[in-house]
Amino acid sequence: MIGKDMNDRFRIDSHKLMYHVNRVADWLDDKLIYPIYIEISPSGTCNHRCLFCSVDFMGFKKRFLNTGVLKKRITEMGALKVKSIMFAGEGEPFLHKDLPDIIVHTKKAGIDVAITTNGVLMRPAISQKILQSTEWIKISLNAGTSDTYAKIHRTNKKDFNKAVSNIASALEIREKTRAQCTIGAQMLLIPENVAEVEMLTKMLKDIGVDYFVIKPYTHHYRNDHEYSIFYKEFESVGETLKAYNTNDFQVIFRSNAMQKWDRQQRSYNRCRAFPFWGYLDAAGNVWGCSAHLLEEQFCYGSITDQSFEAIWTGEKRKESLEWAKENLDLKICKFNCRMDEVNRYLHELKHLPEHVNFI
């Protein structure tokens, strides 16, 4: 599993911060920068209870962002040059009844839109409305049969066929409308589903998705679950799946992330990624990190009480950044968090190796 996956054209197993040169340069000059990317949780509750849910500690509370307030803040974010929003979070995003309208509004605000969903509620009428406004949709499918799916997602067996059917419908609608939305799927690889990876890969290729991501487990100290997995044992799975790659379908076996999970080592000593992204929970609170929700020192403020600009330039955020700089112990952070590759890149920029001027 040495090196990057050559089929990973979306850099899912890496990062894309180096494409935002001006924002990184401003950060290096200690200027205030607004986030490139924000994750928003429209819903606090979920219709599934996946065995490995990374935010199970949030309790799946039945709360939803206020549509009017959220649209207003999204307009502000667009004006502040926020580049992208992913709707996902601690719940299933499509449980928010107004999400299709919010997605269309987000695109009109000049912000790229993405969605991570289990796909069960992404009915054809919804796909018809959102595909023209969405850059990509990733559906979480963690088994190749309805029986295993029901056990891992802890839901009804029927949801497996619903999700697959909704993906197929979205692909048909995309073709008819000529929408440019990339549609992919992902599986978190655990012992319970490893025997069905190839089966699911073939199914997804046959229905026409653009890519299939197989990613490793990760753990946070607040989680209710904990797996002891050594991904080197699954190297052969990645090798087998290479045969399914074509120009139209890519299997992204996240070998880089799996290696890092096995080694449990970091190349950096502090998190520098905070200025480049943010998280908005279903109660309207803006956070510096989705792995540290409920920890007050990571909360910047509420969109119910303040504009996004006021939150991002406010004292609470400044105090949070200073606290994290001096006190955050990375031992309690998740390995392979979304900002891990970004942090490796930023650490290198702050600690230049020798001979960098010989380009």
C-alpha positions in Angstrom: 0.0 0.0 0.0 2.9 2.3 -0.7 2.1 5.7 -2.4 -1.0 7.5 -3.5 -3.9 5.8 -5.4 -3.4 6.8 -9.0 -7.1 6.5 -9.6 -7.9 9.1 -6.9 -8.4 12.1 -9.2 -10.5 13.8 -6.6 -7.7 13.6 -4.1 -10.0 11.9 -1.5 -7.0 10.2 0.1 -4.9 13.4 0.1 -5.9 17.1 0.2 -6.5 20.1 -2.0 -5.3 23.0 0.1 -2.4 23.6 -2.2 -4.8 24.8 -4.9 -5.8 27.7 -2.7 -2.4 29.5 -2.9 -3.6 33.0 -2.0 -5.5 31.9 1.2 -2.5 29.9 2.3 -0.2 32.8 1.6 -2.4 35.1 3.7 -2.3 32.5 6.5 1.4 32.4 6.4 1.5 36.2 6.8 -0.8 35.9 9.9 -3.7 37.6 8.2 -7.3 36.9 9.0 -8.7 34.4 6.5 -12.2 33.1 6.1 -12.7 29.4 5.7 -12.5 27.7 2.3 -14.8 24.9 3.4 -17.7 24.5 5.9 -19.5 21.4 7.0 -23.1 22.0 7.9 -25.4 19.6 9.8 -29.0 20.5 8.9 -30.4 17.7 11.1 -29.2 16.5 14.5 -31.1 13.2 14.2 -30.6 10.2 11.9 -32.6 7.4 10.4 -29.7 5.0 10.9 -27.5 4.1 13.9 -24.3 2.9 12.1 -22.0 0.7 14.2 -19.1 3.1 13.7 -20.8 6.5 13.6 -18.1 9.1 14.3 -20.5 11.5 16.1 -22.6 9.1 18.1 -21.6 11.0 21.2 -23.9 13.8 20.0 -26.9 11.7 20.9 -28.9 12.0 17.6 -30.9 14.9 19.0 -34.1 15.8 17.1 -33.2 19.3 16.1 -33.0 21.1 12.8 -31.4 24.3 11.6 -33.8 27.2 11.1 -34.2 27.6 7.3 -34.5 31.4 7.2 -31.5 32.0 9.5 -29.4 29.4 7.7 -30.1 30.9 4.2 -29.2 34.4 5.5 -25.9 33.1 7.0 -25.1 31.2 3.8 -25.5 34.4 1.8 -23.0 36.1 4.2 -20.6 33.2 3.7 -20.7 33.6 0.0 -19.9 37.3 0.3 -17.0 36.4 2.5 -15.6 34.0 -0.2 -16.4 30.7 1.5 -15.8 28.3 -1.4 -17.7 25.2 -0.4 -20.3 23.7 1.9 -20.9 20.0 2.6 -24.2 19.1 4.0 -23.7 16.1 6.3 -23.0 16.3 10.0 -24.2 14.6 13.1 -27.5 13.5 11.4 -28.9 12.5 8.1 -29.1 15.8 6.1 -32.2 14.9 4.1 -34.2 14.6 7.3 -34.4 18.4 7.0 -37.5 19.1 5.0 -36.1 22.2 3.4 -32.7 20.9 2.4 -33.4 20.9 -1.4 -34.3 24.6 -1.2 -31.2 25.3 0.9 -29.0 23.6 -1.6 -30.3 25.7 -4.5 -29.9 28.8 -2.4 -26.3 27.9 -1.5 -25.3 27.5 -5.1 -27.0 30.9 -5.9 -24.8 32.4 -3.1 -21.8 31.4 -5.1 -20.8 28.4 -2.9 -20.1 24.9 -4.2 -22.3 22.3 -2.7 -21.7 18.7 -1.7 -23.7 16.1 0.3 -22.8 13.0 2.3 -25.9 10.9 2.9 -27.1 7.4 3.4 -29.3 7.9 0.4 -32.5 6.4 1.7 -34.4 9.7 1.6 -32.8 11.0 -1.6 -35.9 10.3 -3.6 -36.1 11.0 -7.4 -38.0 14.2 -6.9 -35.3 15.5 -4.6 -32.5 14.5 -7.1 -34.4 16.3 -9.8 -34.3 19.5 -7.8 -30.8 19.5 -6.5 -28.5 17.9 -9.1 -28.0 21.1 -11.1 -26.9 22.9 -7.9 -24.6 20.2 -6.5 -20.9 19.4 -7.2 -20.9 16.0 -5.7 -23.0 13.5 -3.7 -21.5 10.6 -1.7 -23.7 7.9 -0.5 -22.6 5.8 2.5 -23.2 2.1 1.7 -21.4 -0.2 4.1 -22.4 -3.6 2.9 -23.2 -5.5 -0.3 -26.3 -7.3 0.9 -29.4 -6.1 2.7 -28.8 -8.5 5.6 -25.3 -7.2 6.4 -26.4 -3.6 5.6 -29.2 -3.8 8.2 -26.8 -5.1 10.8 -24.1 -2.5 10.2 -26.5 0.5 9.6 -28.8 -0.8 12.3 -31.9 -0.2 10.2 -34.5 -2.1 8.2 -33.3 -4.4 5.4 -35.5 -2.5 3.0 -33.3 0.6 3.3 -30.6 -1.1 1.3 -32.7 -1.4 -1.8 -34.1 2.1 -1.3 -30.6 3.6 -1.2 -29.5 1.6 -4.3 -32.7 2.5 -6.2 -32.3 6.2 -5.3 -28.7 6.2 -6.6 -29.8 4.6 -9.9 -32.6 7.2 -10.2 -30.2 10.0 -9.5 -27.8 8.8 -12.2 -30.7 8.6 -14.7 -31.9 12.1 -13.9 -28.3 13.4 -14.2 -28.1 12.0 -17.7 -31.4 13.4 -18.8 -30.8 16.8 -17.3 -27.0 16.9 -18.2 -26.2 17.9 -14.7 -22.5 17.9 -13.9 -22.9 16.4 -10.4 -20.4 13.7 -9.5 -22.1 10.7 -7.8 -20.1 8.3 -5.7 -20.4 5.9 -2.8 -18.3 5.0 0.2 -17.8 2.0 2.5 -16.0 2.1 5.8 -14.1 -1.2 5.9 -14.6 -3.3 9.0 -14.5 -7.1 9.6 -18.3 -7.3 9.3 -18.3 -6.1 5.6 -14.9 -7.1 4.2 -16.3 -10.2 2.5 -18.8 -8.0 0.6 -16.5 -5.3 -0.7 -16.1 -6.8 -4.2 -19.8 -7.6 -4.5 -20.7 -4.0 -3.8 -18.0 -2.7 -6.1 -19.4 -4.7 -9.0 -23.0 -3.5 -8.2 -22.0 0.1 -8.1 -20.0 -0.1 -11.3 -22.9 -1.8 -13.0 -25.4 1.0 -12.0 -23.0 3.6 -13.2 -21.6 5.6 -10.2 -18.4 7.6 -10.8 -16.4 6.2 -7.9 -16.4 4.0 -4.9 -14.3 4.9 -1.8 -13.2 2.2 0.7 -11.9 4.0 3.8 -10.6 2.9 7.2 -12.2 3.1 10.6 -11.2 6.0 12.9 -11.9 6.4 16.5 -12.6 9.3 18.9 -12.3 9.0 22.7 -16.0 10.0 23.1 -17.2 7.3 20.7 -19.3 4.3 22.0 -17.5 2.0 19.6 -13.9 0.8 19.2 -12.5 -1.6 16.7 -9.0 -3.2 16.8 -8.2 -3.4 13.0 -4.9 -3.8 11.3 -5.4 -2.8 7.7 -2.3 -4.4 6.3 -4.3 -7.6 6.5 -6.7 -6.2 3.9 -4.0 -5.3 1.3 -5.2 -8.0 -1.0 -8.7 -6.4 -1.1 -7.3 -3.3 -2.6 -5.3 -5.3 -5.2 -8.4 -7.2 -6.2 -10.4 -4.1 -6.7 -7.9 -2.6 -9.2 -9.4 -4.8 -11.9 -12.7 -2.8 -11.7 -11.1 0.6 -12.6 -12.1 2.1 -16.0 -12.2 5.6 -17.4 -15.7 6.0 -16.1 -15.5 4.2 -12.7 -12.7 4.5 -10.1 -12.2 2.5 -7.0 -10.4 4.6 -4.4 -9.0 2.2 -1.9 -7.6 4.6 0.8 -4.3 2.9 1.3 -2.6 6.1 2.5 -5.2 6.6 5.3 -5.0 2.9 6.2 -1.3 3.0 6.6 -1.6 5.9 8.9 -4.2 4.1 11.0 -1.9 1.1 11.3 1.1 3.2 12.4 -0.8 5.6 14.7 1.8 8.3 14.2 1.6 12.0 13.2 4.2 14.1 11.5 3.0 17.3 13.2 2.7 18.5 16.7 -0.3 20.8 16.6 -3.4 21.4 14.5 -3.0 24.3 12.1 -6.1 23.6 10.0 -8.6 25.6 12.1 -8.6 28.8 10.0 -9.4 26.9 6.8 -12.7 25.3 7.7 -15.5 25.2 10.2 -18.4 23.2 11.4 -22.0 24.3 11.9 -24.1 21.9 14.1 -27.9 21.4 13.9 -28.4 23.8 16.8 -26.7 26.7 14.9 -23.4 26.6 16.8 -20.2 27.2 14.8 -17.3 25.0 15.9 -13.6 24.8 15.1 -13.6 21.1 14.8 -16.3 18.4 14.4 -14.4 15.9 16.5 -14.6 18.3 19.5 -18.3 19.1 19.5 -19.6 19.6 23.1 -16.2 21.0 24.2 -17.0 24.6 24.8 -13.5 25.9 24.1 -14.0 24.9 20.4 -17.3 26.8 20.0 -17.1 30.2 18.2 -20.7 31.3 18.6 -24.2 30.8 17.2 -25.7 31.9 13.9 -28.9 32.6 15.7 -27.2 35.5 17.7 -24.6 36.8 15.3 -23.6 37.2 11.7 -21.1 34.7 10.3 -18.6 37.6 10.0 -19.0 38.5 13.6 -18.6 35.0 14.7 -15.4 34.4 12.6 -13.8 37.7 13.7 -15.1 37.5 17.3 -13.2 37.1 20.6 -14.5 33.6 21.2 -12.8 32.3 18.1 -9.6 34.2 18.9 -9.6 32.7 22.4 -10.3 29.3 20.9 -7.4 29.4 18.5 -5.0 30.6 21.2 -6.2 27.8 23.6 -5.7 25.2 20.9 -2.3 26.5 20.1 -1.1 26.1 23.6 -3.2 23.4 25.1 -4.7 21.0 22.6 -3.3 17.5 23.1 -3.4 15.7 19.7 -3.5 12.4 21.6 -7.3 12.9 22.1 -7.8 13.8 18.4 -8.8 11.2 15.8 -6.2 9.7 13.6 -7.1 10.2 9.9 -9.4 13.1 10.7 -10.5 15.1 7.6 -7.7 17.7 8.2 -4.9 15.3 8.8 -3.3 15.7 5.3 -3.9 19.4 5.5 -2.0 19.5 8.8 0.9 17.6 7.3 1.1 20.1 4.5 0.9 23.2 6.8 3.5 21.7 9.2 5.9 21.3 6.3 5.3 24.9 5.2 6.2 26.0 8.7 9.2 23.6 8.9 10.9 23.8 5.6 13.4 21.1 4.7 16.8 21.9 3.3 17.5 23.1 -0.2 13.9 24.2 -1.0 15.2 27.0 -3.3 16.5 24.4 -5.8 13.2 23.9 -7.5 
